[in-house]
């Protein structure tokens, strides 16, 4: 089974940028729908971005135009470039995977669809 490890979180001021990385134990580009989720205490885990085996990316409305999901297949790393960060982006960010060639918009609200998770990396944005 694939293993995921996130890194790159930290503290930034509003308007700043961070790049999160998700290192995977195998090449996920041909087999998995990959996603980033985030969660704050007391709230449900929400999907932020997805990428399927065809390279198609999807974003939740609140981050579209500010976040960019990409992958380096040679290094088995998934990236989430976050620009124009806002205090409401503060959360623990998780990388997730499910064996599926395609992703789906509805999966942004269905974290249980994903079988594999990393431990998370904290992002804090101050105003």
N, C-alpha and C positions, 0 to 999 in steps of 0.2 A: 504494500500500500504506500501511496505517496506521503512523504513528510514535508511539512511546510514550516519555514521559520521567517518571521518578519523582522525587519530592522529599519532604522532611519527616522523613528519618531523623535520628538523633542518638543521644546518650548519656543514659540515664535510670537512676534507681535502681529496684530491684525494687518493684513496686506502682504505678509511675508509668504515664503514658499518652503516646502519640504518635499523630499522625494523618499517615499517608502519603497522598500524592497521586500520581495518574498522569494526566498531561495527554496527551490524544490529539489527533492531527492532524485527526480527523474524528469525526463523531457515530457512536459504536459501538453505541448502544443498540438499533438495529434489525437488526444484521447479525452481531455478534460475541458469542461467549462470551468474557468477560473474566475474568482470574484474577490472583491474587497467589501467587507462589511465594517460597520462601526457601531459602538455601543457606549452609552453613558449610564451611570448608575441609576437604576430604577426605570430604565426605558428598554424597549425591545431592540434587539439587534437589527439594524437596517442595512440593506444593500446599498452600495455606493457606485460600484462599477463592475462590469463583467467583460470577459473576452472569450470567444468560442474558438474552435479549432480552425475556423476560416479567417480568424483575425478580426471578426466583427466585434466592435465594442459597443457597450450600452452604458448609460449613466443615469442616475437618478436626477430628477429635475433640479434639486438644490445644489448640485455640483457641476452640472453640465456647463461647459465653457470655461471652467476653472481647473478641473482635474483631467488628467490624461493617463489612460492605462496603456501600457505597452509591455512587451516581453523581449528578452534576449534569449533566443532559443539555444544558442551556443553555450550560454552560461547557466541555463535553467533558472533564470531569474525573471520574476514579474515585477514591474515597476508601477507605482502610482505617483505621478508628478502632481503636486497640489500647489496651485498658485492662487493668489488673492485670498488667502486664508482669512476666515472670519471666526469670531469667538464661538459661534455655534458649531463650528467644525471640531471643537474639542471633544475627544472621545478616545476610547481604545479602538485601534484599527486591527482587523483580522483579515488574513488571507484564507480563502476557502476553495475547495475543489470538489467536483462531482464528475463521475464518469458519464460524459455526455458530449456529443459533438457540437451541440448547440446549447445556448443559454435561452432564457426567457425573461421578459420584463417582470412577470409576476414573481419570479424568484427573488426579486429585491426584497419582498416582504415574507419570504418563506425560507429562512435560514436552515430549517430542518432538511431541505432538499440536499444540502451539501454534506458530504460524508467526512471530509477531511478538513482540519482546521489547524492553523498555527496558534501559538500562545498569545500573540497580539503584541502591538507596540503602541505606546501612549503618545497622543498628539495633544498639546495644549496651546491654545491661541489666546493671547491676552489682548485686551482692548487698549 
